[in-house]
Amino acid sequence: MSKFKAGDKVRCVDNAHCSGSLVLGRNYTVRKASETHVSLEEDSSGRLWFSHRFELVEATPSNPSPVRKVTRTEIVPGTYGAVELIDRGEAGFFIRYNEYASAPELRNAARIFNEIADALEQNKEAS
């Protein structure tokens, strides 16, 4: 099981041999995580870092939603279980789905797709 998950806030505790790419004590946001590695939102190179270089600062909720309400409903890019939402600007969102999901992951994906559809309808009605 992975030490971190997407959306977690982590702090760098080991930047040895990183050529200045990681700043000791700096907080980062996990983009993706495996058992041994993480990629970071703040690192545009997509590089994978060993998980032992980081400590958890703030865990993301275990069942996050891609939808939040500000003054209108907003769809938030990110990875939500087996579903990844990528903001394409004016073109809208690109949705990537892990086709090898388990039954619970499929149910969670269905919930996410319904929340996105509801948000799109609400935003259309509000405009």
C-alpha positions, 0 to 999 in steps of 0.5 A, a space after each residue: 500500500 502506498 504511503 501517500 495518495 494523490 492530493 496529499 500535502 507532503 514536506 521534503 525531508 531528504 533532498 540529498 543528490 537532487 541537484 537542487 530539484 527538491 527544497 528541504 522543508 518545502 511543502 509539495 502536493 502529490 500528483 500520483 503515488 505508488 508504493 515507493 515513488 511519488 510525482 509532484 504537482 509542482 514538478 513539471 518534469 513528471 519526475 518520480 521521487 522516492 517516497 522516503 524523501 517526504 513526510 505527510 503534512 496533510 492528507 487529502 480526504 479519502 473520498 474526495 469529490 471533483 466538484 466544489 461550490 464557490 459562487 458557482 459550481 466548479 469542476 476541479 482538475 485532479 485524480 479521483 480514484 480511477 478517474 483523472 480530470 485534466 483541464 484543457 482550458 476553453 476546450 473543457 476537460 479531458 477525462 482519463 479513466 483506468 480501464 482496469 478498475 475493480 467493482 468499487 472503483 467503478 462505482 466510485 467512477 460512476 459517482 464522479 461522472 454523475 457529480 461532473 454532469 450535475 455541475 455542468 447542468 448547474 453551470 449551464 442553468 446559472 449562465 
